[in-house]
């Protein structure tokens, strides 16, 4: 991957007192209870937590896929929680890449067409030089014409990673990107995500329950009962496991 120039090392994503409540009255569930965080530019930040901790809800709110009940989210200086649906859609196209656990590829399109889909939808011209670099870096140059059904799970996730990177977004969100893959393939996907951070300065936020996945991050945030309760710098998997056991006890 060719390095591209980044502007400064400040916070790209800022959340202030973000809360998310589902339902009303006695049946209401508070998925998030006033979460505040900042995501540093050109770094990989991981969010971990037990099932039901609110990590996926937080990811979707930070990415503009859901709206908080209270609080604000700012991406690259724009408060996305103040935007209407049309403005938010345009912002996501420009600033956000998303990697899903189950790939979310269109079955009728080739790998290359799936990769370039965000650019095509936005009505922009595909940067062919960048596309070639991406396809080579994720190991898909010889699979570019294959449809998803002709690709392995790991290859499909490589397509999803390239799709998230193709528009050079301000931030990439990865939701359990190795959760549907075997251990070896998952390790290869983690290497690609780490490479994007180190070689292109791609700001990335990843939600995971896996200690090995979390160990590639520059910063690890632990969520429990809708709150951030612990934080670690880049750490070994055994330290991540110990922290998870601590917050789960």
N, C-alpha and C positions, 0 to 999 in steps of 0.2 A: 504494500500500500504506500502510495506517495504521500509524504507529509504535506499538510496544508497549513497555512498561517492562521493562528488563533489570536484572539484579542484579549490579552490579560488573563488573569487567573482568578477572577472573582466568582461570585455565586451566579450560576445560570438559572437555577430553579430555587425559588424561595416560597415556603409554605408558612403561613402565620395562623396559629390557633385553628387549624382545620378540624372540623367536626363533621361526622356523617351519621345521621339517625335514620333508621328505616322503621316505618310504621308509626303509630301514634298511641298515646295513652299507656295502659298496662302492658300492651304487646310490643311497645317500642324497643328497638335494639340499637344501641350505640356502638357502631363499628369503629368509629374514631372519636376520641374525646379531647380535642384541642391539641393536635400535633403541630409542632413548629420545627422546621428543618431548613437547611440550605444545602444545595448540591454544587460542589466546586467544579469549575470549568476544567475540562481535560482530565477528569478523574473518573474512576469507576466506583460508584457507591452502591452497596448492597443493603437491602432491607430483609431481615429475617424475623421469624416469629412462629410460634406454634399455630396449628390450624385454628382459625377463628380469631386471630389476633388483630386482623384488620389490614394486613400487608397488601393484599390484592386490591382492597378498596382504596388504600392510599395511592397505590400505583395508578389506578384508573383516574383518580382525581388529579394527581400531578400531571397526567398526560392529557387531561381535558376530555376524557371519555365519560366521566361522571362529574356531577357538581356537588360541592360540599353543602351541608346544611348551614354551616357557619364557617367563617374564616376566609382567607384569601390565598390564591396561588399566583405567583408571578413567574413568567418564563422570559428570559432575556429582556427584562424591563417592562414587559406588558402583563398587566393583571388579567389573567385569562378568566377569572371568575366574574369579571365585569363585562365580558363580551357576550353578544348575542350568538345564536347558533351558527349563522352564516359567517360571522367574523371568526368564530372559534374554529370552524372547519377550515377556513383559509389559513389560520395560524398553524393548525396542526400539519397542514400540507407543507408549510415552509419550515417549521421549527422542530417537528417531532417525528421520530421514527419509532416503530413499535414491533417487537418480536414476540410472537405468541407461542405458548407451549405446544399447541397443536397446528402450528405452521400457517393455517388460514390462507393457503394458496388456491388460486382459481384453477380447477381441473382442466378446463379447456384451453388454457394458455401454456405456452412453453416456459421453461425456466427463465429464459431471458425476458420474455414478455411479462412474467410475474415480477421480475426484478424492476423493470422499468415502469410498471403500472402507476406508482405514485406520480412520476414525472408526466406520464401520459394524461392522467386524470387532471392534473394541474394545468394542462395545456402548454407545458414547457417543452423545450427541445432537449433531447437526451444528450448529455455530454459523453460522446462515444469513447474518448480517451479514458475518462474516469470509469465508465462502464467496463471497458476491457481490463483495467487495473483491478476492479472489484471482482469480476468473474475469475480472473487468474488467482487473486489472493484467497478466495474461498474455494478454489479448486473445482470450478464449474465450467471451464472453457470448453471441455469436451462433452458437456452435458447440457449446453445452452438450449438446444432444440428439443430436449426431452420434456415431456409433460410430467406433472407430479406423480402420476401412477407408475411411471417408468423410473422413478427415483427412490432410493432408500430413504428412511427417516432422517438420517444424518444429512443426506444431500438436500432434502426438502428444507431442513432447518438452515442450511447454508444459503439456499435461495432466499429464505425469509430474512437472514442477516443482510445479504446484499440488498434486498428490497428496502430494508430500514436505513441503509447507508447511502443509497443511490442519490438522494436529494441533498446530501451533506447537511443533515438536520442539526439544529442547535443541540439537541439531546435525544438519545436513544433510550427507550424504556424496554426492558426485557423481562417478560413475565414467565418465570420458571422455564427458561429456554432449554434446559437439559432434562426436564421432568419426564419427557416422553421418549428418552433415548437410553441406550445401553451405556455402560460405564466408559468404554473406550471411545465411542462416538461422542458422548457428552464431554469428555476431556478435550477432544478436538474442537468442539464448538466453543468451549471456554477459552482455548488458546486463540481462536479467531476474535472473540470479544476483547480479550486482553490486548491483542495486536492492534485492534482498531483504536484503542485508547493510547497506546504507546507510540504508534507510528503516524496516526493522523490527528491525535489530540481529541478524539471523539468522546464527549461527555456521555456517560452511560449510567443509568440507574437500573439495577437488577433486583427483582424479587425472587427469593429462593428459600427452600427449606433444607438445602443440601450444604453441609459444612465445606466440602471440597469446592463447590461453586463459590461460596462466600469467600474462601481463602484467596481468590485472585483479586479481590476488591481492595482499593486503597482505604476504604472506610466502610465499616460494617455497623449498621443500626439495628437494634433489636426492639421489636414491637411486642407488647403484651397487653391484652385487654384495651386496645385502642390507644395506647400511649407508647412513646419511645422511652424505654426503661434502662437501656444500656448502650454503650458504643465502644467499638474497638478499632484500632488502626489495622493495617494489613496484618493478618495473623495466620498461624498454622491451623489446619483443620481441627486438631485436638483441642486448641484453645477456643475455637468457635463452638465445638461440641460442649465444652465445659460451660461456656457462657449460656448456651441454650438450656442446659440442664439447670443452671442457676435460676434463670427467669421462669422456668416451667415448674419449679419446686414450690 
